[in-house]
């Protein structure tokens, strides 16, 4: 046998010997009479010095605090102020700094904020004629809308139409005579003109004497809902009031008034005021 054949036989013999030796494996299970018997695994004792990972605890959610709203606005009223505007009024309440006015063209439609005010009265302008509008008010602590704003007030409505202003001339026989002569009809005042006059009326009997079909002059005047009133009751207990009697100082240099004041030893202002009285 040569050298190469001897090496090959040695390797084959070594491989056969290795295949005859069984490998040791970890005990897993043993069959005893056809039944499987589990082999107990050794218990692992945790190391006392090892640190365990803490389990995070859930923090309960804080319940939401209910928002305290302001009380609702009461006694909301609306009146027509002109052809394109209305006047809203309501009861003023404590702890309310601003009132928000909302408007809509449908009662159950979408309302939009028209304005905010600190007063309990406001004018809503730029409304269309012959169109119906709905309004409600909310109370708030700020000028901007917030969660503390009150619930909407009672809805009020007003249909727009052409508004004609009424001027009333009230008084005694002098007023009555001017009415018959057509004096008021030619006055350059727009709108309607009415007269409430009776002979012998003065500032007392005008609101006590029932000479207008069971009503006093004052009651008839209120029922007319005038925009402007001219009271002419003669000199019966009337307190005279003058608006700019000195003409904002323009009459103080009038030559005629200066001469009159010099003749009487008075100033021009004294002469003018005495003439008014």
C-alpha positions as CSV (number, residue, x, y, z in Angstrom):
1,X,0.0,0.0,0.0
2,X,1.4,3.4,-0.9
3,X,1.3,6.4,1.3
4,X,-1.9,8.0,-0.2
5,X,-4.1,4.9,0.3
6,X,-2.9,4.7,4.0
7,X,-4.1,8.3,4.7
8,X,-7.5,7.6,3.2
9,X,-8.2,4.5,5.2
10,X,-7.2,6.3,8.4
11,X,-9.7,9.2,7.8
12,X,-12.5,6.7,7.0
13,X,-11.9,4.7,10.2
14,X,-11.9,7.8,12.3
15,X,-15.3,8.9,10.8
16,X,-16.9,5.6,11.5
17,X,-15.8,5.6,15.1
18,X,-17.2,9.2,15.6
19,X,-20.6,8.2,14.1
20,X,-20.9,5.3,16.7
21,X,-20.6,7.6,19.7
22,X,-24.2,9.1,20.7
23,X,-24.5,12.9,21.3
24,X,-25.7,14.0,24.8
25,X,-28.9,16.1,24.6
26,X,-30.9,18.0,27.2
27,X,-33.6,15.8,28.7
28,X,-37.0,17.0,27.3
29,X,-39.4,14.1,27.6
30,X,-39.3,10.3,28.2
31,X,-41.7,7.7,26.9
32,X,-42.8,5.3,29.6
33,X,-45.0,2.4,28.4
34,X,-46.5,4.5,25.5
35,X,-47.2,7.5,27.7
36,X,-45.4,10.8,27.6
37,X,-43.8,11.8,30.9
38,X,-42.6,15.4,31.1
39,X,-39.3,16.0,32.7
40,X,-39.3,18.9,35.1
41,X,-37.0,21.7,34.1
42,X,-34.9,23.3,36.8
43,X,-36.4,26.4,38.5
44,X,-34.7,29.6,37.9
45,X,-34.4,31.7,41.0
46,X,-34.2,35.5,40.3
47,X,-31.2,37.3,41.5
48,X,-31.9,39.3,44.6
49,X,-29.6,42.1,43.4
50,X,-31.2,42.5,40.0
51,X,-33.5,45.5,39.4
52,X,-36.9,45.0,37.9
53,X,-38.5,47.4,35.3
54,X,-41.3,49.4,37.0
55,X,-44.8,49.0,35.3
56,X,-46.2,52.5,34.5
57,X,-49.5,53.2,36.3
58,X,-52.3,55.0,34.5
59,X,-53.3,58.5,36.0
60,X,-57.1,58.9,36.1
61,X,-58.3,61.7,33.9
62,X,-59.5,64.9,35.7
63,X,-63.2,65.4,35.2
64,X,-64.1,68.5,33.1
65,X,-65.4,71.4,35.2
66,X,-68.7,72.6,33.8
67,X,-68.6,76.2,32.5
68,X,-70.9,78.6,34.4
69,X,-72.8,80.7,32.0
70,X,-74.3,84.1,32.6
71,X,-78.1,84.4,33.0
72,X,-80.1,84.9,29.9
73,X,-81.2,88.4,28.9
74,X,-84.9,89.3,29.8
75,X,-87.6,91.6,28.5
76,X,-86.2,92.1,24.9
77,X,-88.3,94.5,22.8
78,X,-88.0,95.7,19.3
79,X,-89.6,98.8,17.6
80,X,-89.3,100.3,14.2
81,X,-87.0,103.3,14.2
82,X,-86.9,104.1,10.5
83,X,-87.4,102.5,7.2
84,X,-84.1,100.6,7.5
85,X,-83.4,100.4,11.2
86,X,-85.0,99.1,14.4
87,X,-84.4,99.9,18.1
88,X,-83.8,97.0,20.5
89,X,-84.2,97.4,24.3
90,X,-83.8,94.8,27.1
91,X,-83.4,94.6,30.9
92,X,-79.9,95.4,32.2
93,X,-78.4,92.8,34.4
94,X,-75.5,92.5,36.8
95,X,-72.1,90.9,36.0
96,X,-72.7,91.6,32.3
97,X,-70.2,93.8,30.5
98,X,-71.3,93.3,26.9
99,X,-74.5,92.4,25.1
100,X,-74.2,90.6,21.8
101,X,-77.0,91.2,19.2
102,X,-77.8,88.5,16.7
103,X,-80.0,88.8,13.6
104,X,-81.5,86.4,11.0
105,X,-84.0,86.5,8.3
106,X,-85.5,83.1,9.4
107,X,-86.7,82.2,12.9
108,X,-85.0,78.8,12.8
109,X,-82.3,79.8,10.4
110,X,-78.7,80.8,11.0
111,X,-78.1,83.8,13.2
112,X,-75.1,86.1,12.8
113,X,-73.6,88.5,15.3
114,X,-74.6,92.1,14.3
115,X,-72.9,94.1,17.1
116,X,-71.8,94.2,20.7
117,X,-72.7,97.0,23.2
118,X,-72.3,97.8,26.9
119,X,-75.8,99.5,27.0
120,X,-79.2,97.9,27.2
121,X,-80.4,99.7,24.1
122,X,-79.1,99.7,20.5
123,X,-80.0,100.6,16.9
124,X,-79.7,97.9,14.2
125,X,-79.2,99.6,10.9
126,X,-78.9,98.8,7.2
127,X,-82.0,96.5,7.1
128,X,-83.9,95.9,3.9
129,X,-87.4,97.4,3.5
130,X,-90.3,94.9,3.3
131,X,-88.3,92.1,4.9
132,X,-88.8,90.4,8.2
133,X,-86.0,90.1,10.7
134,X,-85.5,88.1,13.9
135,X,-83.3,89.1,16.8
136,X,-82.0,87.7,20.1
137,X,-79.5,88.9,22.7
138,X,-76.8,87.1,24.7
139,X,-74.9,88.4,27.7
140,X,-71.1,88.1,27.9
141,X,-68.1,89.1,30.0
142,X,-66.0,90.0,26.9
143,X,-66.5,91.8,23.6
144,X,-65.7,88.6,21.8
145,X,-67.9,85.5,22.1
146,X,-66.8,83.1,24.8
147,X,-68.0,79.9,26.6
148,X,-69.4,81.9,29.5
149,X,-71.9,83.8,27.3
150,X,-75.5,83.2,28.3
151,X,-78.0,81.2,26.3
152,X,-80.0,83.2,23.7
153,X,-82.8,85.4,24.9
154,X,-86.4,85.2,23.6
155,X,-86.5,85.8,19.8
156,X,-88.3,89.0,18.8
157,X,-89.1,90.0,15.2
158,X,-90.1,93.0,13.2
159,X,-91.1,93.4,9.5
160,X,-89.6,96.4,7.9
161,X,-91.7,98.9,6.0
162,X,-91.6,102.5,5.0
163,X,-91.6,104.6,8.1
164,X,-93.3,108.0,8.1
165,X,-92.4,110.3,11.0
166,X,-95.2,112.1,12.7
167,X,-95.0,115.7,14.0
168,X,-97.6,116.7,16.6
169,X,-98.6,120.3,17.4
170,X,-100.3,120.4,20.8
171,X,-101.7,123.4,22.6
172,X,-104.7,125.6,23.3
173,X,-106.9,127.9,21.1
174,X,-103.8,129.5,19.5
175,X,-102.7,126.1,18.2
176,X,-106.2,125.3,17.1
177,X,-106.5,128.5,15.2
178,X,-103.2,128.0,13.4
179,X,-104.4,124.6,12.3
180,X,-107.6,126.0,10.8
181,X,-105.6,128.7,8.9
182,X,-103.3,126.0,7.4
183,X,-100.2,127.4,9.1
184,X,-98.8,124.0,10.0
185,X,-99.5,122.4,6.7
186,X,-97.0,124.8,5.0
187,X,-94.2,124.2,7.4
188,X,-91.1,122.6,5.9
189,X,-91.3,119.5,8.0
190,X,-91.4,116.0,6.4
191,X,-93.8,113.3,7.3
192,X,-97.3,113.5,8.8
193,X,-98.6,116.5,10.8
194,X,-101.2,116.2,13.5
195,X,-102.8,118.7,15.9
196,X,-103.9,118.1,19.5
197,X,-105.5,121.3,20.7
198,X,-108.5,122.6,22.7
199,X,-109.6,126.0,24.0
200,X,-108.6,126.8,27.5
201,X,-105.9,124.2,28.0
202,X,-102.8,124.9,30.0
203,X,-99.9,122.9,31.3
204,X,-102.1,121.4,34.1
205,X,-105.3,120.7,32.3
206,X,-103.6,119.3,29.3
207,X,-102.9,116.1,31.2
208,X,-105.9,116.1,33.5
209,X,-108.9,117.4,31.5
210,X,-110.6,114.7,29.4
211,X,-111.7,116.7,26.4
212,X,-110.5,114.4,23.7
213,X,-113.3,111.8,23.6
214,X,-112.7,110.7,27.2
215,X,-108.9,111.0,27.0
216,X,-106.6,113.8,28.1
217,X,-104.3,115.7,25.8
218,X,-101.3,113.8,27.1
219,X,-103.0,110.4,26.5
220,X,-103.9,111.4,23.0
221,X,-100.3,112.6,22.4
222,X,-98.8,109.3,23.6
223,X,-101.2,107.3,21.4
224,X,-100.0,109.3,18.4
225,X,-96.4,108.0,18.9
226,X,-94.9,111.2,17.5
227,X,-91.3,111.6,16.3
228,X,-91.4,115.4,17.2
229,X,-93.8,117.4,19.4
230,X,-94.4,121.2,19.5
231,X,-96.2,122.4,22.6
232,X,-97.9,125.8,22.5
233,X,-99.9,126.5,25.6
234,X,-99.6,130.3,25.7
235,X,-98.1,131.7,28.9
236,X,-99.9,129.3,31.3
237,X,-97.2,128.2,33.7
238,X,-94.6,127.5,31.0
239,X,-91.0,127.7,31.8
240,X,-89.3,129.4,28.9
241,X,-86.2,127.8,27.5
242,X,-83.9,129.4,24.9
243,X,-81.4,127.7,22.7
244,X,-78.3,129.8,22.0
245,X,-80.0,133.2,22.8
246,X,-76.8,135.1,22.2
247,X,-76.3,133.6,18.8
248,X,-73.0,132.0,19.9
249,X,-71.7,135.5,20.5
250,X,-72.6,136.9,17.0
251,X,-75.2,139.4,18.4
252,X,-72.8,141.1,20.8
253,X,-71.4,143.3,18.1
254,X,-74.7,144.3,16.5
255,X,-74.8,148.1,16.2
256,X,-78.5,148.3,16.9
257,X,-78.3,146.2,20.0
258,X,-75.3,148.2,21.2
259,X,-77.3,151.5,20.9
260,X,-80.3,150.0,22.8
261,X,-78.0,148.7,25.6
262,X,-76.3,152.1,25.9
263,X,-79.6,153.9,26.2
264,X,-80.7,151.7,29.0
265,X,-77.3,151.3,30.7
266,X,-77.2,147.6,30.1
267,X,-75.0,145.2,28.3
268,X,-76.0,143.7,24.9
269,X,-76.3,140.2,26.5
270,X,-78.7,141.6,29.1
271,X,-80.9,143.2,26.5
272,X,-81.0,140.0,24.4
273,X,-81.8,137.7,27.3
274,X,-84.5,140.1,28.6
275,X,-86.1,140.2,25.1
276,X,-86.2,136.4,25.0
277,X,-87.9,136.3,28.5
